[in-house]
Amino acid sequence: MVFESLAEKLQDTFAKLKGKGKLNEKDVKSALREVKMSLLEADVNYKVVKKFVNKVEERAIGQEVMDSLTPGQQVIKIVNEELTDLMGGERSELTSADSPPSIYMLVGLQGSGKTTSTGKLARQFKEKGKEPLLVAADVYRPAAIKQLQVLGERLDVEVFQMGDQNDPVDIVKAGLARAEKEKLDPVIIDTAGRLHIDEELMQELQDIQEAINPTETLLVVDAMTGQDAVNVADNFSEKLDISGMIMTKLDGDARGGAALSIREVTGKPIKFAGMGEKLDQMEPFHPDRMASRILGMGDVLSLIEKAEKSIDKEKAKDLERKLREDSFTFEDFLDQLDQVRNMGPISDLMGMIPGAGKAKQLKNMQLDDSELDRIEAIISSMTPEERRNPKVINGSRRRRIANGSGTSIQEVNRLLKQFKQTKKMMKQLSGKGGKKKSGFNLPFM
Ligand SMILES: Nc1nc2c(ncn2[C@@H]2O[C@H](COP(=O)(O)OP(=O)(O)OP(=O)(O)O)[C@@H](O)[C@H]2O)c(=O)[nH]1
């Protein structure tokens, strides 16, 4: 899960704080010392941590907080606000050009995820009905051109390339001319990367910037590299006019040091967060939502947005009807699993549910993707009759299903029990006169 280890530590600290009725200055100071340690362990830049903790302390030790009825909550609220502020406050949108095409130039070190992010960005524009053009300006690594072409084919997006024997500035200019002629908008440029920052590369990128004056120059940085990412960003922004950042591989970043320091150190906003290798795994970066995730308050807004994108509305309606009529079967369950999978890794989804990170029942259920695989295997080993009417699943059938799915009888039993409980719970939720549910359900909730 994104920021998992940091989130766990902070949430532990605040649980203790909330447990106390009245707070005194000492309590707050000791909690903030823990916050400081957690942030440092998460590889957040030292200066950033110091400034952050001082700011929180200044606000938290005020009379208003101490005298309030819920001082613990008030401190968490302040931390939440300051974390949001640290990551840039408001969401920073991509700017578009006054007259098309908008030009987005992606820069960054080799392996940071530049080419993948070029594809992800193109996909988002395509979804909005735009016709982007991708320009392959990395002439040093022929495989990079091929990689972009493969992405272009998959997305049905045009890719402009002139091989690896031309000057990148000429390639980019010719690419722009093509976009103008064919009315393609926006133009997304994949530039060359290097393992380390070097003068030659910076010069080349500066030349491209000068020649085409991009609408935005987006620096792609790998969150997993922690403070290195921050240093790279600092160096790049000294030499180039960077307008914002795409932070990749946040899905594998349990600590969060780069995401929490980079804005403060460079002054540049994170505009997107890469959450996986697939082309649909890039999210707009919302500082407030990210802060809430870290503090275990969930990110219901992002969850709903994801659900709206990946869940078939007709199927959702159908499901609602089935739940109402109590005709929900294992077939439907399987179908729902598929839809949940479409939304991304289950651990990421869990991070978006308020309190889920701390909920013991959920932890015990070990909801990771391999668990979903096992559930799927068990259901697939049932006969159609068993899926429609689980009541017929007696002892010997359970054994057969366990054998067939490579699981144990205990696991089959657990799933059957879970299914029964889920049905009961959903029936209550959608019960007559009860509250109407939103258009989607997760089968385990
Ligand atoms: N988990 C995860 N992997 C990612 C993400 N973004 C990119 N990757 C992976 O990171 C690796 C490098 O990505 P590329 O897009 O090839 O990197 P690049 O910066 O274009 O590298 P060069 O073309 O060599 O300069 C690939 O294996 C990608 O699948 C992300 O958000 N999450």
PDBQT file of the ligand as one rigid body, heavy atoms in Angstrom, charges set to zero:
ROOT
HETATM    1  N1  LIG A 501       5.201  -0.110 -10.248  1.00  0.00    +0.000 N 
HETATM    2  C1  LIG A 501       5.326   0.851 -11.133  1.00  0.00    +0.000 A 
HETATM    3  N2  LIG A 501       6.184   0.722 -12.167  1.00  0.00    +0.000 NA
HETATM    4  C2  LIG A 501       6.281   1.718 -13.052  1.00  0.00    +0.000 A 
HETATM    5  C3  LIG A 501       5.548   2.930 -12.923  1.00  0.00    +0.000 A 
HETATM    6  N3  LIG A 501       5.900   3.753 -13.954  1.00  0.00    +0.000 NA
HETATM    7  C4  LIG A 501       6.804   3.066 -14.681  1.00  0.00    +0.000 A 
HETATM    8  N4  LIG A 501       7.065   1.852 -14.156  1.00  0.00    +0.000 N 
HETATM    9  C5  LIG A 501       8.013   0.823 -14.618  1.00  0.00    +0.000 C 
HETATM   10  O1  LIG A 501       9.329   1.344 -14.553  1.00  0.00    +0.000 OA
HETATM   11  C6  LIG A 501      10.138   0.827 -15.576  1.00  0.00    +0.000 C 
HETATM   12  C7  LIG A 501      10.822   1.951 -16.345  1.00  0.00    +0.000 C 
HETATM   13  O2  LIG A 501       9.849   2.680 -17.047  1.00  0.00    +0.000 OA
HETATM   14  P1  LIG A 501      10.137   3.378 -18.459  1.00  0.00    +0.000 P 
HETATM   15  O3  LIG A 501       8.903   4.082 -18.815  1.00  0.00    +0.000 OA
HETATM   16  O4  LIG A 501      10.687   2.411 -19.431  1.00  0.00    +0.000 OA
HETATM   17  O5  LIG A 501      11.269   4.364 -18.034  1.00  0.00    +0.000 OA
HETATM   18  P2  LIG A 501      11.951   5.566 -18.846  1.00  0.00    +0.000 P 
HETATM   19  O6  LIG A 501      12.123   6.665 -17.877  1.00  0.00    +0.000 OA
HETATM   20  O7  LIG A 501      11.214   5.852 -20.076  1.00  0.00    +0.000 OA
HETATM   21  O8  LIG A 501      13.347   4.974 -19.172  1.00  0.00    +0.000 OA
HETATM   22  P3  LIG A 501      14.259   5.309 -20.436  1.00  0.00    +0.000 P 
HETATM   23  O9  LIG A 501      13.415   5.189 -21.640  1.00  0.00    +0.000 OA
HETATM   24  O10 LIG A 501      15.264   4.205 -20.320  1.00  0.00    +0.000 OA
HETATM   25  O11 LIG A 501      14.827   6.641 -20.239  1.00  0.00    +0.000 OA
HETATM   26  C8  LIG A 501       9.228  -0.035 -16.424  1.00  0.00    +0.000 C 
HETATM   27  O12 LIG A 501       9.381  -1.378 -16.053  1.00  0.00    +0.000 OA
HETATM   28  C9  LIG A 501       7.837   0.462 -16.062  1.00  0.00    +0.000 C 
HETATM   29  O13 LIG A 501       6.869  -0.545 -16.222  1.00  0.00    +0.000 OA
HETATM   30  C10 LIG A 501       4.646   3.064 -11.791  1.00  0.00    +0.000 A 
HETATM   31  O14 LIG A 501       3.972   4.076 -11.561  1.00  0.00    +0.000 OA
HETATM   32  N5  LIG A 501       4.587   1.994 -10.943  1.00  0.00    +0.000 N 
ENDROOT
TORSDOF 0
